[in-house]
């Protein structure tokens, strides 16, 4: 099930691999006091993010697991007034 949420980046563990510099790793996002870990892979559309950034994450579960894989992560700029589409669950 796909879900979208807004939260503040707590930590990042992102590396690049290969000649095309694919990004892989994890970020942890604080959503209403709950830490949500999200996987980043070569399919993720992602801006350059740092701890403290307010981000909009679109993610879905990896198969039948509880692992969330990001489809896109983008920084929420002050002019945007977005609310979570679906509350994050773990």
C-alpha positions in Angstrom: 0.0 0.0 0.0 1.4 3.4 -1.0 1.4 6.1 1.6 2.6 9.7 1.8 3.7 11.7 4.8 5.5 14.9 5.8 8.2 14.8 8.5 11.6 16.1 9.6 14.7 14.2 8.7 16.4 12.9 11.8 19.2 11.0 10.2 20.6 9.8 6.8 22.7 6.9 5.8 23.0 7.3 2.0 25.8 6.1 -0.3 26.3 6.2 -4.1 27.2 3.2 -6.1 28.3 2.5 -9.7 29.2 4.8 -12.6 25.7 6.3 -12.6 26.0 7.2 -8.9 22.8 5.5 -7.8 21.7 6.4 -4.3 21.1 3.6 -1.7 20.6 3.7 2.0 18.1 4.8 4.6 16.7 7.9 6.1 14.8 8.3 9.4 12.0 10.8 9.4 10.1 12.1 12.5 6.4 12.1 11.8 4.4 13.5 14.8 7.0 12.2 17.3 7.3 8.8 15.7 10.6 7.8 14.0 9.9 6.2 10.5 12.8 4.5 8.7 12.6 4.6 4.9 14.8 2.7 2.4 16.2 4.6 -0.6 17.2 2.6 -3.7 18.0 3.4 -7.3 14.3 3.8 -8.2 13.8 6.5 -5.6 13.4 10.1 -6.9 15.2 12.1 -4.3 16.6 15.6 -3.8 19.7 16.2 -1.7 18.5 16.0 1.9 20.1 16.6 5.2 19.1 16.1 8.8 16.7 18.9 9.8 15.0 19.1 6.4 11.2 19.0 6.3 10.4 16.4 3.6 7.4 15.0 1.8 7.9 11.2 1.4 5.9 8.9 -0.9 6.6 5.3 0.0 5.2 1.8 -0.2 5.9 -1.5 1.7 8.5 -3.8 0.2 6.5 -6.9 -0.8 4.9 -8.4 2.3 7.5 -6.9 4.7 7.3 -3.9 7.1 10.2 -2.2 5.2 9.1 1.1 3.6 10.8 1.9 0.3 10.7 5.6 -0.9 9.3 6.3 -4.3 10.1 10.0 -3.9 11.5 12.3 -1.3 11.4 16.0 -1.7 12.0 19.0 0.5 8.8 20.8 1.6 9.5 24.5 1.1 7.8 27.1 3.4 5.4 28.2 0.6 3.9 24.7 0.4 1.0 24.0 2.8 0.7 20.2 2.5 -0.9 17.8 5.0 -0.1 14.1 5.2 -2.2 12.1 2.6 -2.1 9.0 4.8 -0.8 8.6 8.3 2.4 6.5 8.4 2.2 3.1 10.0 4.8 0.6 10.9 
